[in-house]
Structure formats: C-alpha cells, structure tokens
Amino acid sequence: METCNRDALECGAYNIRKHIVNTIVNNGEGHGGGAMSCSDILSVLYLGIMKLDKNNPNAVGNDKLLLSAGHKCLALYGALAVKGIIDASVLDTYNKLGSPVPGHPDATKLPGVEFSTGSLGHGLPLGCGYALAARMKNMNYKTYVLMGDGEQGEGSNWEAAAFAAHNHLDNLIAIIDENGLQINGTTAKVCKPTSYGERYAAFGWSVRTVDGHDVEELFNTLKAVPFEKGKPSLIVARTRKGKGLSFMEDNVKYHHWHPDEKEAGQALEEIEQAGKRWAK
C-alpha cells in the first residue's frame, strides 16, 4: 500500500477490536484496555506498512514486529487474523491449556510471532539485536517495537535507547502506545518525570508525536522513517486506553477485564453498532 487507504486501515482496526471484544467475552477475561488502545497502530503496520509475506510470516527477510508489552497480545492476535496469517477460529481457544494463543504471545506456538514477550522492558533491547543483525547481514528489513508507556519505567529500555543511538540503528523504529494508564494508576503519578519524547531525543533518537487513533497520520509518519539518517526513530502515539468501548475508555479498571453479563452485552452491542459502517 503505497498511499494511505484510510477506509481499509480503519476497517482493519475495527476488526482487530471486534476480535478482542469477542475473545474476552467468550473467554471471560483478558487484557482489554491496552489491546484496544493499540489496535489502530497494529492495523496500520500490518495492512499498510510492514513488508511481510503472510504465507511465510517468519521469513528472515520480513520486517519484524516485537510486541514488547506482551499482555496486549489480543491486539496482535487480531492483527494476525485480519492479515490472514492465522485463522480467527483459533481465538476460541484463547488462554486455554495448550492453546497457540495464550495470555502472552508464544513464538513457539503461533506463526507471525517473532519473540515470546511479556516481561516488560525486553522488547527494545531485542529490537536492537534484530536491527544490528540486519546491518551485519546486509539485509534491508526494518524492526518495529511496540511498547507501552507504563513499561518506560524499566531501566532496560534506557540501556537499549543508548545502545541504539550509539550504533546509529536507523532501521529500528520504536512506538510508544501512550494511553496514560498502567495497571496501578496513571503514568503521570506512577513514574513519568519528563516526557518520553524529550528523553529519547536526549539519548540521540529522532522523535515524532502523533494521534495514535488517526490511521492516516500514523501511516504517513511510519512511511517517513527513518526520520533522520543515522538515528533510530521513535513515534509517541497518543491513545485512549479501551478505545472503542464507551465505558472502558480512559478507565484504569479495564487494564485487565473480567466482563460481567451487563458489560459483555453492552460491549457486543457497541461493537455491532460500530461495525455497521463496514457492512456490505
């Protein structure tokens, strides 16, 4: 997709959210808030940006996506289903014993998962390794690392930020899903002494801030990487936790969601109403 097809990307984001909601309602629990906030980002990456052979999703030459905040895996699973890499029916087994779609992504069980993630702060260091390997092997794939804002409190991110800038890894693109909430409160109250963009810029990164729910702005920004030759790129995507469900948006209660009968019904109704836009 050389130019932005807004409808296709917004429809993709809607379908990712639909998979998230249906899976949580059917399973009875799941990390809903963060998965919903990053759905637009993943739609743009998988449907508009990444060089990816869906029939060979783990090919060495493919662009790489590392979901650092692995608890947001339902958004990744939804994106893999929308892309056609996995069959959506596998989501019916979510988090069951032996399932290929557990509560954190498992690279040994599911095609299209680059690395088993979930321990926060590991994605960016891994991304540095992938990006450096591409340079050493003279390969032109890009490495995208999707991080949460809450995990920016992990020191491993800042070691990796320094390493990436020092080694001029301009084939590395980090995206922070900045929804302002983490499991134990707002990021502003828990651990955010200065802006993320300012900190990464001070480490030597080239930084841009976008509306994380505007698929066209996301697309155009991602098409422009690297923002500066010789520098890794950071996109701070401003989002709303729980985006797409009225009662969930900006509510820390829904970091991990156990829907009761009333909430499940309301969620399914809101998703159905939103889907009428895409009905043929």
PyMOL commands that set and color helices and strands:
alter all, ss='L'
color gray80, all
select helices_A, chain A and resi 6-27+32-37+39-49+70-83+88-93+123-136+150-153+155-166+187-190+196-203+215-223+252-254+261-278
alter helices_A, ss='H'
color red, helices_A
select strands_A, chain A and resi 64-67+143-148+172-178+181-182+185-186+206-211+233-238
alter strands_A, ss='S'
color yellow, strands_A
deselect
rebuild
show_as cartoon
